[in-house]
């Protein structure tokens, strides 16, 4: 964020852990449903034609 009035919560956290080690984040645009509920963000290919893939942090 370039403007000082924009969200700055993680401004000084670049390159550092912000979650405890027992938590992880998974972004999987290839999944339409999770636990029987439809989720937002599903796609097979992005705007540049690259196939969607699962990412884990």
Buried (B, 14 or more C-beta within 10 A) or exposed (E): EEEEEEEEEEEEEEEEEEEEEEEEEEEBBEBEEEEEEEEEEEEEEEEEEEEBEEEEE
